[in-house]
Amino acid sequence: MSATRLVATGLTLLWLAGCDTERDDAAPGEPAGFAGLGEEAGDFAQAHEGITLRFPEDHAAHPDYRIEWWYLTANLEDDSGEPLGLQWTLFRQAITSPEERPAPTPWAADQLWMAHMAVSRGETHRVAERFARSHSADELDDRDGQAGARAQPFRAWIDHWQLASHIETSDETTGEATEADTFAELELTAHQDDEHGGFGYALTLTAEGPLVLHGLEGFSQKSADGQGSMSSGSMYYSQPFWRVEGEVALDGESRTVSGRGWLDREWSSQLLGAEQRGWDWFSLHLESGHKLMAFQLRGGGADGGDYRSGTWIAPDGEPTALAPDEIDMTPLETRRVAGRDVPTHWRLAIPRAGLDLSIEAPHAERWMDTSVPYWEGEVVARDADSGENRGVGYLEMTGY
């Protein structure tokens, strides 16, 4: 086994030890949840109501929290109108609490990083995964390690995969720093070689609307007993207004593409309740110009049911938080994917928005066969009664 493969294998084992994906032997009431996200926060910082999000600072990493991600999906079309989908995600997990961090040395690490990328077209679905490590002091010392996330100018990266600012941060004449919003226009670059000829993308993302805070001014409650508490929940905001343009390569062929993207930012130290085994999450770009984010966590709701939450977003970016009883989410059909029965056809209704949708994945084979496996793919939204097209988006499902 090469040294590189040994390090990668070790990081995978460390990641899985922290995620604890199965936990079938967990005692009743023992913290578990999907991928270990129900583990108690301990000495880590905790998300809660009343925290004020600050930008650009909160675009960067939050190493005092246990888990975090920068999560981009995009619904694209090539020049011939053929749909493509893509995902790029950078995950961070702290492996020691702030009080237990090792002193920074070339070999010391207190943060693990994992990244996923995927390109989908028709029945084709290509997936890749990377791992890295860092020390939280790297951010303070302004060192660029193998992976990390900085606020100004914005950059989130692992190896040569990166999502970074496309805007200059200094005046070309004077060289002085400017106040430019370096999150307003980003470039996404990533490529993975494989036996099919490789896949990847070089894209420009331009924000055509504001950032959107979910839940209670950015605190996203994740269970019925989490209101204003120090239990399960996250800090959560999105940029759902990306215009995406550029090139996508798949199986050795490059295509010019354009479309719409959605970036989620979330950090927490206990995302789920102990008994919540997974979630179903939708992000939708509707033809009316509205956006919708809605999810259900299986378990943790009132009277032992599922817990639901969401945000109805006006075309100008004004968010309306949706209460659990304002979301009707029902699976209509399952497909056999990767040996699992996965619901790929749903009915999603938001009565206060006059919305009643049939949401279906055109292609079921969107399984992310990564270290922590899940389903992630493009969906089409239609009016539940008339069948008329209402929009496109992405669906993520975990714990199946």
N, C-alpha and C positions, 0 to 999 in steps of 0.2 A: 504494500500500500504506500503510495507516494505521500510526502509530507503534506502537500496541499489537500489531498483527499482525507488524510487523517485529521487535519484541522477542521475541514468541512464536516466530517462525520461527528467529531466532538461537539461542534457547535450545534449540529442537528440534535444530538442527544441532550445537550444542555437545554435547548429550546423546548424539546418535548418534555423534559423533566419539569420545566417551569409551566408548560401548558397543560400537561397531564390530561391528554385528550379523552381517555376512556373513563377512568374512575368507576368502572362497574362494581368494584369491590368496596366503594365508599360506604361507610356506615350511614344509616338514616340520619339526616340532619347535618352531616359533615359537609363543610364547604366543598363544592365541586363545580357544577355548571359546565357548560361547553368550554373545552380547551382550558379549564382551570380558571375561567374568568369570574367564578363565584368565590374564589379564595378571599378570605378576609384581608383587609388592607394593611393591617399591622402598623408598622412605623412609617409607611409611605404616606405622602400627601394624599388627601381625599377630595374628590370633587363634591361640591355641595352648592346649594342655592346661596346666592349672595356674592359669589366670586365674579368680579368684573373682568371680562375679556379685554385684552389690550393688543392693539395692532400697531406696528408689525410684530411686536414681541412674541405673540402667541402662534405665529407661523412656525416658530422654531421648536426645538425639542424641549420637553418638560421632564428632565431626568429624575425629579423627586417623586414622580408618579410611576406606578408599576408598568403600565402599558400605554401605547400610543400608536396612531397610524395616520398616514397621508394617503388617501384612497381615491384614485381617479378612475372613472369609467367614461366611455364615450361611444355614442351611436353615430356612425359615419356612413358615407356613401362614396364610391369612387366615381370617376367621370362618366361611367356608363349607367350609374344609378344603382349599382349592386351594393347592398348593405354590408358593412363590416362592423365588428365590435372590438373594443380593446379595454384592457384593464392594466393599470400600473399601481402597485401598492408598496409602500415602505412601512414596515412594522418595527417598533422599538419595544424592547422589554428590559426593565431593570432587573438585575440578578441579585442585587443587594440593596437594602434600604439605605437612605442617606446617612444614617448613623454608622453603618457598617462598611462604608466604601473603603476599598484599599487605597493606599497612597498611589498617586499616578506614577507609573513606570512604563517602559516600553512594552511589558508583558501583562500589566495589570488591566483588568477590564471590569466594569460594573454595568455595562449595557450590552445587550445582544440585539442584533438587527437582522431582519429577514425581509426579503423583497420578492414579490410575485409580479410576473408580467404575462399577459395573454393576448393573442390575436385570434379572432374568430371570423370565419367567412363560410357561409353555407354549412356543410357538415364538417368542415375543418376547424379544429380547435387546438391551437398550440400553446403550451404552458411552459414556463421556466421559473426557477427559484434560486435565490442566492442568500448567503449568510455572511455576517461580519460581526465584529465586536468593536467596542470603543470604551474609553473612560470618559466620564462626565466632565472631567477637568479639561478635556480636549477643547470643549466649547469655550471655556474661560481663557485658555491660552491661544485661541484663534488658530488652532492646528487643524488641518484638513486630514482626517484619517480615512480609513477604508469606507466608512459610512458615517452619516450624520445629517443634521438639519439645522440650518441657520436662517435668521430672520431678514437681515439687511446687509447686502442684497440677498434675496431669498434663494436658498439652495437646499434641496433634499436629495441625497445620493447614496448609492452603494456601488462601489467599483465604478464602471463607466456608465451605469444606468443613473440618470439623474433628471430631476424636475427643477429647473432653475430660472431665475429672472432673465428676461430678454431686454431689460431696460438698463441703460447706463446710469450709474450712481454718482458720477462726477461730471462736472462741466468740462467740455472738451477744450475750452479756452483757458480757464483758470485752474482746472484740475481739482477744484474744491468740491466737497461732497454736496449733493443735492437732496431735496426732500421727496424725490420720486417714489411713488408707490411701486415697489419692485415685485409686488404680488399681482399687479394688474395685467401683466403680459409675461407669460412663461414659455419656456421651451422644454419639451419632453423628448429625451433621446434614450433609446435602449435597443440593444440587439442581442440576439442569442443564436449561436450556431447550432445546427442539429443535422440529422441525417437527411432531412427533407430539403435542405438548401438554406435554412435559417429563417428567422422572422424578427421583426422589430419595427421601430417607427422613429421618425424625426418630425416633430409636430410643433406648431406654434399655437398657444392658447391665449385668447384675448377675452378679458372679462367685459361683458356687455350689461352687467348689472352688479348690484352690491353683494357683499357677504351677507349670509343669512344665519342668525343665531337661532338654535332650536330650543324647545322647552322653555324654561324660566330664565330668559336672558342669557342663554347659553348653557344652563345646567339641564341635562336631559335625564329625567327620572326613568328608572328601568324596572320598577315594581310598584305595586299598589301601596305599599307601606313606606315608600321612599321619599314622600313629600318633605322637602326641606331637611331631610335627615342626613346622617353620615353613613348611610348604607349604600346599596347599589345605585350607580348612576355615573354619568360622565360629563365632561365639558365637551360641547359638540357644536360645531358650526360648519357651514358648507359654502362653496362657491358653485352655484348651479347654473351660472350664466356664461359658461365658457363657449366661445366660438372657436372651433378647432379646424386647422388647416395644415396640410403637409403631405408627407409620404409615409406609406405603410408597406413594409416588405413582408411577403409570405411565400415560403417555399421557393425562394430565389427570384421572385417576381415583385417588382415595385409598382405601386399604384398611387396616383394623386388622389387625396381624399379631402373631404370637408364634412362638418357636422357639428354636433353639440356634445359638450362634456359636463361632468359633474364631479366636483372634488369634495370629499368629506374629510374633516379634521376632527379627531376625537382622542381624548386622553382620560385615563381613569386609573384607580388602583383597585377597585372592585366594580367591574362593569355589570355583573349579573348577580342575582340572588343565587343561593346555594343550590336550589332545585331547578333552576332554569337551564334546560339542556340544549337550547339553540334558538335561532330566530329566523324570521322571514322578513326581508327588507326590500322596499321598492323605492326607486327614484324615477320620476316621470317628467318628461318634457311634453307638455300638452300643446296642441295646435292653437289654442286660445292665447298662448303666451304665458299661462300659469305653469307653475311647477308644483310637484307634490312629492314629499317624502313621508313614507308611512312604514311602520314596522310593528311586528308582534313578537314578543318573547314568549316562548311556549312554557307556561307556568308563571307564577308570581303575580297573577292578577287577582282581582277580588273573588272571594269564595273559591279559590283554587284554580280559577280559569287562566287564560292567557292574558298577558299585559300588552296593551296597544298604545301607541303614541304616534304623532306625526306633525307635519307642518304644511299648511296650505300657503303657497307663495304667489302673490300677485305679480303681474308682469313688471311692475316697477320695483319688485323685491320686497314689498311689505309682507311680513310673515304673520300668519294666524296659527297659533298653537292649537292642536286638536286633542281633545280629551279622549280617554279610552273608549267611552261610550259613543263617540262621534265617528268611529271607524268600524266599518263592517268588512271583515276580511275572511273569505271562505274559499278553501281549495275545491276545485271542480273536477280535476283530472290529474292522475299521477302517471308518470312514465318510469320505466325501469332504466336506471342510469347507474353504471358502475356497481351493479349488484344491489342497488337500493331503490325503493319506491319513492320518487321525488315528485312533489306537486308542481307541475309546470304550467298549469292553467288555473287561474284564480278569478274570483269576482271581488272587486274592491269598490265599496260605496262610501261616499262622504256626503250625507244628506244636506248638511249646511252649505256645501258648495254646489249642490245640484249635480253631483257626480255619481254615476253608476257605471262602472267599467267592467268589461271582460278583458283580462290581461293574460296573454299567452306567449310562451317562448316558441318562436318559429322552429328552433332547433334544440332538442333536449340534451344533446351531447355537449354540455358545457361544464363537465365535472373538473374541478381543480384538484388534480391528483398530486397534491403537495404534502408537506410534512403534517400540516393540519388541514385535512381535506374538506372541501365544501363545494357547493354549486354556485356558479356566478355566470349570468348570461344576459343577452339582449332579450327584451320583450316588446310586444306591440300591444297598445291599449286601444280597445274599440268600445263604442257605446254598447252597453249590455243588451239593450232592446233592439236597436236598429242595425247594429253591426258596423256602423260607420267608424272610420278611423278617427281616433282622438289624440294619438301621440305615440311616442316611443320612450324607452327607458331601459333600466337594468333591474334585475332581481338577484338578490343574494339569499341563499338558504344554507343554514348550518345545522349540524346535529342530526343529520339523516343517516 
